[in-house]
Amino acid sequence: MLAVLAAATAPENLSTFSPASPAAEWTRELFVLVAAITGGILVLVEGVLFYALIRSRRRTGPADAEPPQVYGSKPIEIAWTLAPLLVVFVLVLLVGRVLWEVRPDPVAASAGVQPLHVTVIGHQWWWEYRYDTYDGRDLGGIVTANELHIPVSPPNGVQRPVYLNLQSADVCHSFWIPRLGGKTDLLPGRANTMWLQANEPGLFLGQCAEYCGTQHANMLLRVVVESPEDFERYLAAEAKPAADPTDKVALANKEAFRSQSCVNCHTVRDKQDTRANGTFGPDLTHLMARKTIAAGMIPNTPENLRKWVFSPESVKPGCLMAGFDLGEKDMKAVIDHLTTLK
């Protein structure tokens, strides 16, 4: 109990007992109800056990005396058969109701609300987000990584559910934001769906919940819930191409970046030809708009970027990115260019 209370008041709250969405609230209520029912059964069974132990304890008399022989009682046998059946039936109804609520039909639920549709792709070991539509508006496939932004949906305001199309690029992953909903697996060759609807703004953290390799524990999730106005500004900023450099130094930095093999794995959308159109790694168009790198492991600062580019293995052992042993001049040019991608 102390651990649960500590988790619910921690600065980075990951407790399922502190829900911030309808789906998470229903899940908590189901847990509490099931715990109450099973706890009552435990108390009843243990109570009968202790009663039998106390009542049937050894008494004075011959040690080899045979106790009274009592045979089965038909009413008791019927009772202990029907009672578990009734409990299981009630639990099935409770679980079925919650499953019905947390997995609605996106098409049917979209009437009268402002839904956001996002495709989530799990990679070893990072997250790719493709924003598809918002309130019926095509977003042109805005692509970002590791940080999902969604609009707040207050209980008494306009409802803005977020429907996620979950896919995997390699192995099995699992998408889990404890305060916003339950776990849903991402499976190779199959698309699963889930939905989120945050009641309050803020940062909500999560975790890949399916073992997916060496860095499974460091495949972290960040969901930023913001006001509808801030979310619109975020979409507008992400839809823009990267800013094109104009002065000689910035142009030289960009040339140093695109001369490296980074362009084979990463995309940078801009008006000039960067030759960066890879899809194996995260989209870097607005890299510096993200608070962290390496899927939430370290803050997104120039110093950490340098460390990451030089030796990703030192930050995230087993990651699928090769390090770049560049000279000081080239390394500075590449990092300086990356820090302009805002």
N, C-alpha and C positions, 0 to 999 in steps of 0.2 A: 504493500500500500504506500509506503514512504517513497519507493521508487517511482510509482505512478504519479504521486503528487509532485515529486521533484521534476519529472519529465514535463508535467503540465505547466510548470512555472519557469522552465529553463528559457534562456534568451533565444535559443534556436529550438522552438517547440516542435517535437516530432511525435507527440502523444496522440493516439487515436481517441483518448478520452477528452480531447479538447477540439471537437469538430468545428469546422468553419464552412461547412457546405451541407445541403440537405442529405446527400448520399452518405457522408460521414456521420451525420446525426442519426440516420436510420441504422447504420451499422453499429454505432455505439449502443443504441437502445436495444437492438437485437442481442448484443453481447451481454448487457446487463440483465435482460430478461432470461436468457438461456442460463447465465450464471446463477440467477436466483432459483430457477427451477431445479437445476442439477445440484445446487447447494442444498436445497430443501430435501432432495432425495438422499444426499450424503448424510445429512443430519438424521433423517428417519432411519436409514439403514444402520448407521453407527449407534443410534439410540437403542434399537432392537438388539444389536449385538451386545452392548454393555449391559442391557437389562438381562439378557440370557446368561452372561458371564456371572453377574452378581447373584441372580436367582438360583443358578445351578452350580454354585461353588461347592466345593467338597464340605460335607457335613460330618458330624460324629456318627459312628456306627461301623459295622463290618466293612472292611476295605473291598471285599469281593461281592458286596451286595449289588444285585442287578437293579438298575433304575426302572421306573414304570415304563412299559412299552406303549408308546402313543403312535398310532398310525395316521396316515395322511387325512387331512380334512378337505373335502371337496370345495366348500365355500372359500377356504383360504387359497387353495390352488387356483381357483377361478379368479380370485382377486389379484394374486400376484402375476397372473398371465394378462388380465385385462388392463391393469394399471400401467405397466410398461408400454402396452400398445397405445393407450390413450396419451401417454406422455410423448411418444414418438410421433403420433398423429398431430398433436399440438405443435411440436417443434417443426415438423415438415410444413405446416401452414404458416408459421412465423417466418421461416427461412424463405419460403416461396413468395410471401408478400414482399419481403425486403428485396429479393432478387428482381421482382417485377418492378419495384420502384426505382432501383438503381440502374436498370438496364432498359430505359424507355426506347421507343422507336424514334430516331432522330427526325424522320419526315413528319410523323404525326405530332411530335412535340414542338416543331418549329412554328406552328401556327400561333400568331399573336406575340411572339417573342423575337429576340434578336440573337440568333445562334451564331456561334463561331465554329468553323470546321477547320481542323488542323490535322495534317498527316504527321505522325511521329514514327521515325525510323531509328531503331536501336542498332548501334555499331559497337564493335569492340574497341574502346570502351568510352563511348560518348553518344550524345543524343542529337538527332537532326530533326528540325521542325520545318514543315512546309505549310504556310498559312494559305488555305484554299479559298474560303468565302467567309464573309462577315455580314450578317443581316441581309443576306441575299446578294451581296456585292462580291464580284470576283476580285480576289486580291492578287491575281497574277502569279501565284506561287512564290510569295516571299519566302526566302530560305534563310534560316539562321541555325544556331547550334547551342545546345546545353542550357539555354535560358529561355523559358517559355513565358510570354507575356499574355495575360488574358484580362478582360474587363470585369469589374466587380458587378455582382448581381445581388443588391440588397434585398432582404425578404419582402419589403413593402414597395419596391420599385420595379422597374422594367427588368424582366428576367432575361439573362444573357447566358444560357447554357453553352458549354464548350464541348463539342463532340470530337473525340479523338479517334482517328483511324490508325491503328497500331500495327506496324510492320517491322520485320527484322531483316537486316542486310547480311547476317551471317549465322549466328547461333541463337538459342533461346534467351530472351531477356524478360524482364517484368517491370511494368511501370507502376510505381507506388508513391503517392503523396499522402501520408497517413491522415492529415487533417482535412483532406479534400475528397478522399474516397478510398476504395479498396484496391487490391492488386489485380492487374490484368496482364497476362503473358503476351509477349511478342514472339511469334513463331515463324521460322523460315518457310516461305511459300504459302503463308496464310495471313489474312488480315483480320484482326480482332478489333472490337470497338468498345469504348467506354465514354463516360461523360463526367465533366466537372462543372461545378457552379459555386463560386466562392461568394460567401455572404459578406466578407469584409476585405478591405485592401491590405496589402502587406506582402512579405516574402514568405513563401511556403517551401520547405525543403523536403526532399524525398530521396529515394534510393532504388537502384535496380534490385529487385527482390528475387531474382532467379540466378543461380550461379552460372556465370557465363565466361569464366576464364580467370587468368591471373589477377586482373585488376577489377574484378567484379565489385569488390567493396569500395572502390574509388570511381564507380560509375554513378555519380551523384546527380540529383535533380534539383533544379531551381525554378519555381513558378512565381512570377511577379504578378500580383493582382493589383490593378490600378483603376482609377476612375475612367469612365468612358471617354472623357476628353483627352486624358493622358494616353489612353490606348490608341485613340485616333492619331495622335501626334507620333506615337511609336510606329504605327503602320506606315504613316507618311514618310518618316525618316528611313525606315527599312526598305521601302520601295524605291528610294532614290539610289542612283549609282554612286560609287565611291567618288570622293572629290578628286579631281585631276590636278596634279601639281603644275605650277606655272614657272617658278624660279628655277635656276640652273641646278642648285643643290638638291632640291626636291626631285627634279627630273632625273638627276644622276642616281639618287637613292632608289627611285622606281626602277631604273634600268638595272641596278645591282640586284634588286629583288627578282625581276623577271628573267634574269640570266641564270638563276638557280633552279633546281628541280622542284621547288615549291609549286611551280605552276602546273606540274603534272598531277598533283593531288588536290589542290585547292582552287577555288573559284574566287575571283575578284571582279565584280561587275562595275565597269566604268565606261566612259565614252571613248577613251583612248584604247589602243590595243595593248593589253597587258599579257596576252597569251596565257592568262591564268584561268583555265576553264575545267580543271579537274574536279571529279566528284567523289574521290576516295576519302578525302579528308573534309573537315568542316569548311563552310563558306566563310571567307575572310572579309567580305565586302564592308561590313561594319563591325569589325573585330573589337575595336576599343569601346563600343557601346555595351559590351558585356563586362560584368563585374569580375568574372573569374576566367581562368583557362584550365585546360586539362580536365574538363568535365567537373568543375567545381572544386578542384583540389587546392589551387593557389590563386591569390588575387591577381588580377590582370594589370600588371605594372610593367614598365619598360625593363626593369631588372629581372623580373620573372620571365618575361618574354625572351630575353637574351639567354637565360638559363635553359629555357625550354627548347629554343632553336638549337643551341649548342649541344645539349645532351638530354633529350626527352627521357632516356632510360634512368637518369638520375632522379627525375621527378616521378615518373610512372613506369617502373620496371615492367618490361614485357609489352609496352605499347608498340603499335605498328608504325611509328614514325621514326625515320632515321635521323641521326644528329648531323649537324653541319659544322665541320671543323674549319671555320672561315678565319681569315686574318682579321685583325682588329678593324681595319678600314672597311672591309666588306661587311663584317658583322654589324658595325655601327650603321652603315647605310641601310641594311635590311631592316634592322630594328627601328630606325628612324622612319622608314617608309611604313612599316606596320602600324606605328603609333599615329599615323595620319588617317588610318581607316576607321573613321568615327561614324 
